[in-house]
Amino acid sequence: MHNPPKPADRTAAMLSACLMEAARGRARTAAHLRVRGPGALPLMLAQGLFTAVVALAVLRLFHPI
């Protein structure tokens, strides 16, 4: 006879499923952000520069020099 699952077991299974789905979503997002082909280097440099400028602006906003 099969024992019914305990609430703690069901909660752990649901949490595990949520974490696995979140990881799958992050992997899909990372795959979409990859840049390949001709012109990839300038685009990656532009993305990096934009990210750095935004990060510095946020730092400056919350920590004035």
DOFI-322412 format. One record per residue (C-alpha): chain; x, y negated, z. Coordinates in nm, 2 decimals, always signed. Layout:
BEGIN
A | X | Y | Z
...
END
This chain:
BEGIN
A | +0.00 | +0.00 | +0.00
A | +0.13 | -0.34 | -0.09
A | +0.16 | -0.60 | +0.19
A | +0.02 | -0.95 | +0.12
A | +0.28 | -1.22 | +0.09
A | +0.34 | -1.44 | +0.39
A | +0.29 | -1.82 | +0.36
A | +0.66 | -1.88 | +0.41
A | +0.74 | -1.64 | +0.12
A | +0.49 | -1.81 | -0.11
A | +0.63 | -2.15 | -0.02
A | +0.98 | -2.04 | -0.09
A | +0.88 | -1.89 | -0.42
A | +0.69 | -2.21 | -0.52
A | +1.00 | -2.42 | -0.42
A | +1.23 | -2.20 | -0.62
A | +1.00 | -2.22 | -0.93
A | +0.99 | -2.61 | -0.90
A | +1.37 | -2.63 | -0.87
A | +1.42 | -2.40 | -1.17
A | +1.18 | -2.61 | -1.38
A | +1.35 | -2.93 | -1.28
A | +1.69 | -2.79 | -1.37
A | +1.55 | -2.68 | -1.71
A | +1.42 | -3.03 | -1.77
A | +1.76 | -3.19 | -1.68
A | +1.93 | -2.95 | -1.93
A | +1.69 | -3.05 | -2.20
A | +1.75 | -3.42 | -2.12
A | +2.13 | -3.37 | -2.13
A | +2.10 | -3.19 | -2.47
A | +1.90 | -3.49 | -2.61
A | +2.16 | -3.74 | -2.49
A | +2.46 | -3.56 | -2.66
A | +2.59 | -3.75 | -2.95
A | +2.75 | -3.57 | -3.25
A | +2.85 | -3.63 | -3.60
A | +2.99 | -3.93 | -3.78
A | +2.98 | -4.25 | -3.57
A | +2.96 | -4.06 | -3.25
A | +3.26 | -4.22 | -3.09
A | +3.15 | -4.58 | -3.13
A | +2.80 | -4.49 | -3.00
A | +2.94 | -4.31 | -2.70
A | +3.16 | -4.61 | -2.62
A | +2.87 | -4.84 | -2.66
A | +2.66 | -4.63 | -2.42
A | +2.94 | -4.62 | -2.17
A | +3.00 | -5.00 | -2.19
A | +2.62 | -5.06 | -2.15
A | +2.61 | -4.83 | -1.84
A | +2.91 | -5.00 | -1.69
A | +2.76 | -5.35 | -1.74
A | +2.43 | -5.25 | -1.59
A | +2.60 | -5.08 | -1.29
A | +2.81 | -5.40 | -1.23
A | +2.49 | -5.62 | -1.26
A | +2.31 | -5.40 | -1.00
A | +2.61 | -5.41 | -0.77
A | +2.63 | -5.79 | -0.81
A | +2.26 | -5.82 | -0.74
A | +2.28 | -5.63 | -0.41
A | +2.63 | -5.73 | -0.30
A | +2.70 | -6.09 | -0.40
A | +3.07 | -6.17 | -0.41
END
